[in-house]
Amino acid sequence: MCGRYTLTDPGDLLEELDIESSTQELAPRYNIAPTQDAAVVRIGSAGERELAQLRWGLIPSWAKEAAIGNRMINARSETLAEKPSFRTALRRRRCGVLADGFYEWRKTGGAKQPYHIHLTGRRPFLMAGLWERWTRGPQPIESFTIITTQANNKVSEVHGRMPVILDPQQYALWFDSQVEDAGRLAAVLGPYDEAEMKLAPVSRLVNSPANDVPQCVVPIVI
């Protein structure tokens, strides 16, 4: 699964996605947690790519209570087309979640050691996601989930799952609103190249969502 992640610097990612970076300020985030608002890229009403702040934890449009989103922070790539919570969003409401790293925890004795996992060069990336708009409450809520897949060999040293990281060559397909075929979309939902990834143990500060500080991503010696 993916339960925490970072977006400290979007770099040139918004420009690569043809999004004006001035449309929305993105403050550095060192410990993004479920139920918090975070930056995603999606297709707007006019067919353009737009930046939006949505709540992490997808609330299906048919849900009676918003609290269901607390349990839907991730969606398994293998079953997206089957699950009522995700299958319509897969066809019509795909998004990319801006990040430059994510956290996983490895059991070491009686404790869990957090690791910050990122691409070489600490470059930013997009995690594949789905979004929904829920209107059954006092105020509409737009929310998202992060799609996960089987971990590559490097990430599997820490955890058996990892978020789907989109290759830039896959952006056109993922954001094409005309594409609804689950088979075509499944082809881009595999694990990212392990040769392009780094793992670093970090402080247990990240265990608390209240700690959204630079020290969360500083590597430590264990």
C-alpha positions in Angstrom: 0.0 0.0 0.0 0.9 3.7 0.0 0.0 5.4 3.2 2.3 8.5 3.2 4.2 10.4 0.6 6.0 13.6 -0.2 5.9 16.5 -2.6 8.7 18.8 -1.7 9.4 20.3 -5.1 7.4 19.7 -8.3 10.4 20.8 -10.4 9.5 20.9 -14.1 6.8 18.3 -13.8 3.9 20.8 -14.2 5.6 22.2 -17.3 6.0 18.7 -18.7 2.2 18.2 -18.2 1.4 21.5 -19.9 0.0 23.1 -16.7 0.8 26.7 -15.7 2.6 26.4 -12.4 1.3 29.9 -11.5 -2.3 28.5 -11.3 -1.8 27.2 -7.8 1.0 27.5 -5.2 2.4 24.2 -4.0 4.1 24.5 -0.6 6.6 21.7 0.2 5.0 18.7 1.8 7.1 16.2 3.7 4.5 13.9 5.2 1.2 13.8 3.2 -1.3 11.6 5.1 -4.8 10.2 4.4 -7.8 12.6 4.7 -5.5 15.6 3.9 -5.9 17.7 0.7 -3.1 17.1 -1.8 -2.3 18.1 -5.4 -3.5 16.0 -8.4 -3.6 16.5 -12.1 -6.9 15.6 -13.9 -8.8 16.4 -17.0 -11.0 19.5 -16.6 -14.5 20.2 -18.1 -13.0 21.7 -21.2 -10.7 18.7 -21.8 -7.6 20.4 -20.5 -5.2 19.2 -17.8 -5.7 21.0 -14.6 -4.2 21.1 -11.1 -6.6 20.5 -8.2 -6.4 20.0 -4.5 -8.5 16.9 -3.5 -8.9 14.9 -0.3 -6.9 11.7 0.0 -9.3 8.8 0.5 -11.8 8.2 -2.3 -15.5 8.6 -1.5 -17.6 6.8 -4.1 -20.5 8.9 -5.4 -23.0 6.4 -4.1 -21.6 6.2 -0.5 -23.9 7.2 2.3 -21.1 8.5 4.5 -17.9 10.3 3.7 -16.1 8.2 6.3 -15.8 5.4 3.8 -12.9 7.4 2.2 -10.7 6.7 5.2 -10.5 3.1 4.1 -10.0 3.8 0.4 -6.7 5.5 0.2 -5.4 2.9 -2.2 -6.9 0.8 -5.1 -5.3 -2.4 -6.3 -4.5 -2.3 -10.0 -5.4 -5.9 -10.5 -9.1 -5.4 -9.5 -9.9 -1.9 -10.6 -12.2 -3.0 -13.4 -14.2 -5.3 -11.1 -14.7 -3.2 -7.9 -17.9 -1.0 -7.9 -15.9 1.7 -6.0 -13.4 2.1 -8.8 -14.5 0.8 -12.2 -16.4 3.9 -13.3 -13.7 6.2 -12.2 -11.1 4.1 -14.1 -13.0 4.8 -17.3 -13.9 8.4 -16.7 -12.1 10.0 -13.7 -8.4 9.2 -13.9 -5.8 11.5 -12.3 -2.1 11.8 -11.5 -1.0 12.4 -7.9 2.0 14.7 -7.7 4.9 13.3 -5.6 8.6 13.1 -5.3 8.7 10.1 -2.9 6.7 7.8 -0.7 7.2 6.0 2.6 7.0 2.4 3.6 7.8 0.6 6.8 9.9 -2.5 7.3 9.7 -4.6 10.4 13.0 -4.8 12.3 12.6 -6.8 15.5 9.8 -5.4 17.5 9.7 -2.0 15.7 9.0 -0.7 12.2 11.6 1.3 10.4 10.3 3.9 7.9 12.0 4.3 4.5 11.7 7.2 2.1 11.5 5.7 -1.5 12.2 8.0 -4.4 13.5 8.2 -7.9 17.2 8.7 -8.7 18.0 12.4 -8.7 15.0 13.0 -6.4 13.0 14.0 -9.4 9.2 14.4 -9.1 6.7 12.0 -10.6 3.1 11.2 -11.0 1.4 8.3 -9.2 -1.7 6.9 -11.0 -4.9 7.8 -9.3 -8.7 7.9 -9.6 -11.0 10.7 -8.3 -14.6 11.1 -7.4 -17.1 13.9 -6.5 -19.4 13.1 -3.6 -22.5 15.3 -3.2 -24.5 13.6 -0.4 -23.2 15.7 2.4 -23.6 19.4 3.4 -20.8 20.3 1.0 -19.5 18.4 -2.1 -16.2 16.6 -1.5 -13.7 15.8 -4.3 -11.4 12.9 -3.3 -8.8 10.6 -4.8 -7.2 7.2 -4.3 -3.7 6.1 -5.3 -3.4 2.9 -7.5 -1.0 0.3 -6.3 0.7 -2.7 -7.9 3.1 -5.4 -7.0 6.4 -4.0 -5.8 9.5 -4.3 -7.9 12.5 -6.2 -6.4 14.0 -3.1 -4.8 10.8 -1.9 -3.1 9.9 -5.5 -2.0 12.8 -5.4 0.4 10.5 -3.1 2.5 6.9 -3.8 1.3 5.1 -6.1 -1.1 3.1 -3.3 -2.8 4.0 0.1 -4.3 2.2 3.0 -6.0 1.9 2.9 -9.7 4.4 5.5 -11.0 3.5 6.7 -14.5 6.3 6.9 -17.1 6.1 10.3 -18.9 5.4 8.4 -22.2 2.2 7.0 -20.5 0.7 10.4 -19.7 -1.0 10.8 -23.0 -2.9 7.5 -22.6 -3.7 8.0 -19.0 -5.2 11.4 -19.5 -7.0 10.6 -22.7 -10.7 10.9 -21.8 -11.6 8.9 -24.9 -9.9 5.8 -23.6 -12.1 3.6 -21.5 -10.8 0.1 -22.2 -9.6 -1.5 -19.0 -7.2 -3.7 -20.9 -5.3 -0.8 -22.5 -5.1 1.0 -19.2 -3.9 -2.0 -17.3 -0.8 -2.1 -19.5 0.5 1.1 -17.8 -0.2 -0.1 -14.2 2.8 -2.2 -13.5 5.8 -1.7 -11.2 8.3 1.0 -12.0 11.9 0.2 -13.1 13.8 -0.6 -9.9 17.1 0.7 -11.4 15.6 4.2 -11.3 14.6 4.0 -7.6 16.4 4.6 -4.2 15.5 3.6 -0.7 16.7 5.5 2.4 15.9 4.8 6.1 14.5 8.0 7.8 13.5 9.2 11.2 10.4 7.8 12.9 9.2 11.4 13.0 7.2 10.5 9.9 5.1 8.1 12.0 3.0 11.0 13.1 1.1 12.9 10.5 1.5 16.0 12.7 5.2 16.1 11.6 5.3 17.7 8.2 8.9 18.9 8.4 12.1 18.6 6.3 13.6 16.2 8.9 11.2 13.5 7.7 13.1 12.9 4.5 16.7 13.2 5.9 18.4 9.8 5.6 19.7 8.2 8.8 22.2 5.4 9.6 20.7 2.2 11.0 
